[in-house]
Amino acid sequence: MSIVSNSLKRIKPSPTIAVTSKAREMRAAGKDVIGLGAGEPDFDTPDNIKEAAIEAIRKGDTKYTAVDGTPALKKAIQDKFNRENNLKYNTDEISVGTGGKQVLYNAFMATINKGDEVLIPAPYWVSYPDIILLAGGKPKIVKCEEKDNFKLTPKKLKKAMSKKTKWIILNSPSNPTGSAYTKDEIISLSKILLKYNKTYILSDDIYEHIIYDNFKFFTIAQIDKLKKRTLTMNGVSKSYSMTGWRIGYAAGPKEIIKAMAKIQSQSTSNPTSISQAAAVEALNGTQEFIKKRSDSFKERRDFVVDSLNNIKGINCLKPEGAFYVFPSCKKLLGKKTKLKTDKDFVEKLLEQSEVAVVQGSAFGLDGYFRISYATSMENLKKAMGRIKSFCENLS
């Protein structure tokens, strides 16, 4: 009899963490590996945020806090939603966790019963299905096509909905594709969701501020009739370059927030007090650097997309946000190259050309691979050259 639980056997380790770990191992062995696998901004945390954390330490703000967030941070989150999204929440409708992943985990563990379905548009962030499985739910994957910019269409949503649909996850801008839903597209989806009054919506807005080409961000909770059934998740990791600080947050129905706090009280308890103090400054302080950094990401996006589309056998859409592209390698798979799957493609790319990317099948869509361009232009130029050479020499 195995000591490992049956629920844990149903899930797999994170593919993005796996490829990042493999790249680290190769570097430690002296290989010149360029890592394009991790979803982590290469910019440093801004100084004003660091100073807020240092000041918190000096003041002795190093004790336990309320389980799901300090009053100061909840107030800052409340103000953020009001200021940026025109959404009004009471502080008892806000939860703070140790990163966005814990917020999602808490939400699904607190609300899913065995057999409940969760609709997940694919390509999806790798952890969604596994968190659902751990909670006892059933991930229902809805594959979204390249011709639709990898976005869920009303037709596909309507076909996938059922009486068992407890949640639907919307992630905009998306990891792994960078695709973002326009206001009109969200309104079109909402018309169907309004007919299913027992279905809740998880809106993952973690890349809200990393958008390009004058794209106007819109989140589904801004539709009044759906706000009471929507949990909006966000955090400071991506926009503020605070991945290691581990602060995520959500706002939504009081009943769900209370249940999430109960889960958190029996797992991690409060997020670190120092990180919470830093997050207050992140949300309340200057936001000027966000646009400057998005402009840098846009320059990298444009370079990477153009470079990939100049490689025979590769084609790549230009995303509206985040810092990922999701190019197709389908034309390079098959008898001619001896590469049968996208996993074969990325493994050989790492082994032969020392560029680490993640296979599209890890995100629920075969024949693609994800590149994170959250690294320097110098690295990107070297990486694109290596990918081009690798593809041209396949036989």
Residue pairs with C-beta under 8 A, 6 or more apart in sequence:
2 9
7 133
7 134
7 136
8 134
10 130
10 133
10 134
11 130
11 133
11 134
12 130
14 126
14 127
15 126
15 358
15 359
15 362
16 37
16 38
16 39
16 126
16 358
16 362
19 37
19 346
19 350
19 356
19 357
19 358
20 35
20 37
20 38
20 356
22 350
22 356
23 33
23 35
23 37
23 350
23 356
24 35
26 33
26 350
26 354
27 33
31 354
32 354
33 350
33 354
33 355
33 356
34 354
34 355
34 356
34 375
34 379
34 382
34 383
34 386
35 356
35 375
36 355
36 356
36 357
36 371
36 372
36 373
36 375
36 379
36 383
37 356
37 357
37 358
37 370
37 372
38 372
38 374
39 175
39 238
39 323
39 324
39 372
39 374
40 243
40 372
40 374
41 238
41 241
41 243
41 293
41 323
41 374
42 374
42 375
42 376
43 241
43 293
43 296
44 241
45 240
45 241
45 242
45 245
45 278
46 240
46 241
46 282
46 285
46 286
46 289
48 281
48 285
48 286
49 240
49 242
49 278
49 281
49 282
49 285
50 278
51 281
52 277
52 278
52 280
52 281
52 285
53 274
53 275
53 277
53 278
55 277
56 62
56 273
56 274
56 277
56 278
57 274
61 273
61 274
61 277
62 273
62 274
63 273
64 269
64 270
64 273
65 270
65 271
65 273
65 276
66 270
67 261
67 264
67 265
67 269
67 270
68 95
68 96
68 97
68 257
68 260
68 261
68 264
68 270
69 77
69 94
69 95
69 96
69 249
69 270
69 271
69 276
70 96
70 273
70 276
70 277
70 280
71 91
72 276
72 277
72 280
73 96
73 247
73 249
73 276
73 277
73 279
73 280
73 283
74 91
74 94
74 96
75 91
76 279
76 280
76 283
76 284
77 89
77 94
77 96
77 249
77 251
77 283
78 89
78 90
78 91
78 94
78 251
79 283
79 284
80 283
81 87
81 88
81 89
81 232
81 251
82 88
82 89
84 208
85 219
85 221
85 222
85 232
86 222
87 219
87 221
87 222
87 227
87 232
87 251
89 251
90 254
92 254
92 257
92 258
93 251
93 252
93 253
93 254
93 257
94 249
94 250
94 251
94 257
95 103
95 106
95 249
95 250
95 251
95 257
95 260
95 261
95 264
96 247
96 248
96 249
96 271
96 276
96 279
97 103
97 106
97 247
97 248
97 249
97 250
97 260
97 264
97 268
97 271
98 246
98 247
98 248
98 268
98 271
98 272
99 235
99 237
99 246
99 247
99 248
100 204
100 206
100 233
100 234
100 235
100 237
100 248
101 127
101 131
101 248
102 248
102 264
102 267
102 268
103 233
103 235
103 248
103 249
103 250
103 260
104 127
104 128
104 131
104 202
104 204
104 233
105 131
105 134
105 135
105 263
106 260
106 263
106 264
106 267
107 202
107 231
107 233
107 250
107 256
107 260
108 118
108 131
108 132
108 134
108 135
108 137
108 167
109 134
109 135
109 263
110 256
110 259
110 260
110 262
110 263
111 166
111 167
111 200
111 256
111 259
112 118
112 132
112 135
112 136
112 137
112 166
112 167
113 136
113 137
113 166
114 136
114 137
115 136
115 137
115 138
115 164
116 136
116 137
116 138
116 164
116 166
116 167
117 137
117 138
117 139
117 140
117 162
117 164
117 165
117 166
118 128
118 132
118 137
118 138
118 139
118 140
118 165
118 166
118 167
118 168
118 169
119 140
119 142
119 157
119 160
119 161
119 165
119 167
119 168
119 169
120 128
120 129
120 132
120 139
120 140
120 141
120 142
120 168
120 169
120 364
121 142
121 144
121 151
121 152
121 169
121 170
121 171
122 141
122 142
122 143
122 144
122 363
122 364
122 365
123 144
123 150
123 174
123 176
123 177
123 326
123 360
123 363
123 364
123 365
123 368
124 141
124 169
124 171
124 363
124 364
125 171
125 174
125 175
125 176
125 204
125 363
126 362
126 363
128 139
128 169
129 139
129 141
129 364
132 138
132 139
133 139
137 166
138 164
140 160
140 165
141 364
142 152
142 156
142 157
142 160
143 364
143 365
144 150
144 151
144 152
144 153
144 156
144 365
146 317
146 328
149 177
149 179
149 317
150 174
150 177
150 179
150 317
150 326
150 365
151 174
151 179
151 181
151 185
152 170
152 189
154 188
154 189
154 191
154 192
157 168
157 189
157 192
157 193
158 192
161 192
161 196
161 199
163 198
165 196
165 199
166 198
166 199
166 200
167 199
167 200
167 201
167 202
168 193
168 199
168 200
168 201
168 202
169 201
169 202
169 204
170 181
170 186
170 189
170 201
170 202
170 203
170 204
170 220
171 203
171 204
171 206
172 179
172 180
172 181
172 186
172 203
172 204
172 205
172 207
172 217
172 219
172 321
173 179
173 180
173 207
173 208
173 210
173 211
173 319
173 320
173 321
173 322
174 180
174 207
174 319
174 321
174 322
174 324
175 206
175 207
175 322
175 324
176 324
176 326
176 358
176 360
176 363
176 370
177 317
177 319
177 322
177 324
177 325
177 326
178 301
178 319
178 320
178 321
178 322
178 323
178 324
178 325
178 326
179 317
179 319
179 320
179 321
180 211
180 215
180 217
180 319
180 320
180 321
180 322
181 189
181 218
182 215
182 216
182 218
183 216
183 218
186 218
186 219
186 220
186 223
187 223
189 220
190 220
190 223
190 225
190 226
193 199
193 201
193 226
193 229
194 225
194 226
197 229
199 229
200 229
200 230
200 231
200 256
201 220
201 221
201 226
201 229
201 230
201 231
202 230
202 231
202 233
203 219
203 220
203 221
203 230
203 231
203 232
203 233
204 233
205 217
205 219
205 232
205 233
205 234
206 233
206 234
206 235
206 237
206 238
206 248
207 238
207 239
207 321
207 322
207 323
208 217
208 219
208 234
208 239
209 217
209 238
209 239
209 290
209 294
210 238
210 239
210 293
210 294
210 297
210 321
210 322
210 323
211 217
211 294
211 320
211 321
212 294
212 297
212 298
212 301
212 319
212 320
212 321
213 298
213 320
215 320
215 321
217 321
219 232
220 226
220 230
220 232
221 227
221 230
221 232
221 251
221 252
228 253
229 253
230 252
231 250
231 251
231 252
231 253
231 256
232 250
232 251
232 252
233 248
233 249
233 250
234 248
234 249
234 250
235 247
235 248
235 249
236 242
236 245
236 247
236 248
236 278
236 279
236 282
236 283
237 243
237 245
237 246
237 247
237 248
238 322
239 290
240 282
240 290
241 293
242 275
242 278
242 279
242 282
245 275
245 278
245 279
246 271
246 272
246 275
247 271
247 275
247 276
247 278
247 279
250 257
250 260
251 257
264 270
270 276
297 323
297 373
297 374
299 377
300 323
300 373
300 374
300 375
300 377
300 380
301 318
301 319
301 323
301 325
301 373
302 318
303 377
303 380
303 381
303 384
304 316
304 325
304 371
304 373
304 380
304 384
305 316
305 317
305 318
305 325
307 380
307 384
307 387
307 388
308 314
308 315
308 316
308 325
308 327
308 371
308 384
308 387
309 315
309 316
310 388
311 387
311 388
311 391
311 392
312 391
312 392
313 329
313 331
313 332
313 391
313 394
314 327
314 328
314 329
314 331
314 332
314 387
314 391
315 327
315 328
315 331
316 325
316 326
316 327
316 328
317 325
317 326
318 325
319 325
319 326
323 372
323 373
323 374
324 370
324 371
324 372
324 373
325 370
325 371
325 373
326 360
326 363
326 368
326 369
326 370
326 371
327 368
327 369
327 371
328 367
328 368
329 342
329 345
329 367
329 368
329 369
330 367
330 368
332 339
332 345
332 391
332 394
333 339
333 340
333 341
333 342
333 344
333 345
333 367
334 340
336 394
336 395
337 394
337 395
338 395
339 345
339 348
339 394
341 359
341 361
341 366
342 359
342 360
342 361
342 366
342 367
342 368
342 369
343 359
343 361
345 359
345 369
346 356
346 357
346 358
346 359
346 369
348 390
349 355
349 357
349 387
349 390
350 356
350 357
352 390
353 386
353 387
353 389
353 390
354 386
355 383
355 386
355 387
355 390
357 369
357 370
357 371
358 369
358 370
359 368
359 369
359 370
360 366
360 367
360 368
360 369
360 370
362 370
363 370
373 380
